[in-house]
Amino acid sequence: MNNPSYSTNDPKGWMGDPKRGAAMGRSTIVGKYDGSKLTLRKVPIDSGGYDPNGTYFGLGGRMYWCASGDGEIDFMLRATSREDAKSTVRKYYPKAEFLR
């Protein structure tokens, strides 16, 4: 299993053109879960609503990134805590386990 990278699914600017400004959000990939442990990380959002890669998410609750090592799963979600994020992921993947 590969360790997923947050930058792999990173959008490149507005509508794919970095000269046109920041991308709004990321692509959601919700594929088949193969039983391997998922990465679940809190993503820092700055006071302007941007992640470390410069993608715009706006302000709101905490942002989490969930991904599988094979790239079949890669999506963002808002949650009040890591446990809340796990609960949300398990609505889609009931047997999901997570890397620490």
N, C-alpha and C positions, 0 to 999 in steps of 0.2 A: 504494500500500500504506500502511495506517495503522500507526503505531508502537503496538503493544499496551501497555496499562497493566495492571500487576499487580493493581490494585484492581477492574478490570472484573468478574472472575469471583469476587470476594471474597464469601464467605458472610456472612450477617447474623445473627450470634449462634447459639445452640444451637437447632437445628430451625427456623431462620428468625426467632427471637425474641431480639433483643439483650438483653432484660431477663432472659433465662434463662441467660446466661453466654456463654462463647466457643464459636464453632463449632469442630468437630473436622475439620480438613482442608478441602479445597476440592473442588468438582465437577471431574470429569475430562472433558475434551472431546477426543476423538481422532477428528477428521474427516479429510476428504480433504486430502492435501498437494498444493498447486498449483504447487510448484517455487520459490516465493519464499523468501527467507531467513527463518529462524526466529529469534526472540529466545530466548536461553538465558542466564539470569542466576542467580547464586547468591543465595539468599534468607537473610538473617541470621535465626537462631533464637536467642532469648535463653536465659538459664540455666533458665528455667521451661518452655521448649519452645514458645514463642509467636513468631509472625512479627511484623513491624512493624504489621500491621493488627489484631493481637490474635487471630488464628486459631491454634488449638492443633494442633501437629504432634508434640509429644513430643520427646524427645532421641534422638539417634542420629547417623548420618553427616550430611555436608553436604547441604543441601536446595537443589535447583535448580528453576527455573520455566522451562518451554518453552511458547512461544505463537507463533501466526501473526498477522499483521496483520489478517486478515479474521475472526478469532474462531473459525475452524474447528478450531483446535488450541489447547489450553490445559490443561496438566497439570503436576503436581509429580513430582519423582523424587529419590531419594537417590543420591549418587555420591561417590566419593572425590576426584574432581577434575573440572574442566570437560571434559577430554578423555574421562574415563570417562562423564560425562553425555552427551556427543556420541555416544559408542559405543552407549549404551543407546537414545537417540532413534533412531539409524540402524537398530536392530533392527525398528522399526515403520515408519520412513520412510528406506529405504536411500539415497535420493539427497538427503537433507536437507543444506542449507547453512545457515550461521548468521551472523547479524550479529555484529559485534565489539563 
